[in-house]
Amino acid sequence: MTEAPKPRRVLLVSPVFHGYWAAIRDALEARGHTVIVHRYDESTNVLERVQNKLVHDAPGTAPARAARRAITDRAITALHAARAEALLVVKGDLLDARWWQAVADARLPTVLWLYDELERMDYALDLLREIGPIASYSPRDVDALVAEGIAASHVPLGFDSLTGITRRDVDAVTFVGARYPGREQLLRQLADASIPVKAYGREWSRHPWDVIRTRRFSDIGIPTGRDLPRSESYGVMAGSLATLNVHGDGQNGFTMRTFEAPGVAGLQLVDRPDVEMHYEVGKEALVFTSTDELIEHATRARREPRWAASVRDAGRARTLAEHTLMHRVAVVEEQWH
């Protein structure tokens, strides 16, 4: 990790998304910066909740465009009030062109950090060309941007090493996250092979309020838990027999979970062999490309706890040495010029 540069007054503009804005803020502050945060999709009243829902659920419509203008207005107000010396925008795809013009007028060192694929966001190449350095978690997107002559670099996501956790022992292979058919099928297949499993999240939960909110009335037949705050999810991953990391279709970058699970000394079972760019497969993380391979890993973890502990320890050591959000923020700092 590079030495911290001269401290700056930084405006962090970020979505609320699972509280990761706080993790990035803490990493910046640990590097010596003063951080002002604007959460551009935060809903503090009914009107803002409606605006955010319109932008996500009815893109391109007149009400959605009006909502996007309101979201952008609030961000521009925050920019003018911040008196910042540098700007980090995380994702930022709900902000319209007026925001980027205001940023250009402010002449701040700026980095845009993307944790999603460009195909799922509303960014024109001409706008990205004007914004300045782009940091993306997707190597494929970085290659495409560079081919277009746009300044871009690969900055993966990372582990929030500054959040304290309390280990929660769970004698099961756990999954924490959204409920998709492929993930549900994997958990069922593990359960059918007599591997204990447990899934956490609002869409999995059988709590009456969660069932009403999600309208998922059928019981999938495996143990489940409610949505967990991020610090509690860290504790579950740390105390599980193993924890699943299953990516979505077409996802090129690696999720936060890729670094969080080993970061808390969890035994990570990940579905992508290309994780080898970050971890030594078999020693620091376990890859599965079939259900049989997944069952084999889980069975061995139960049978050979010392072996499992060695993978946990090695994964945690690699994460703390190379893959924390502190490491990522250090890369961002180098692009503020």
Beta strands, then each sheet from edge to edge (+ up, - down):
strand 1: 9-14
strand 2: 34-39
strand 3: 86-90
strand 4: 110-114
strand 5: 134-136
strand 6: 152-154
strand 7: 170-176
strand 8: 197-200
strand 9: 224-225
strand 10: 240-245
strand 11: 268-270
strand 12: 286-287
sheet 1: 2+ 1+ 3+ 4+ 5+ 6+
sheet 2: 9+ 8+ 7+ 10+ 11+ 12+
end
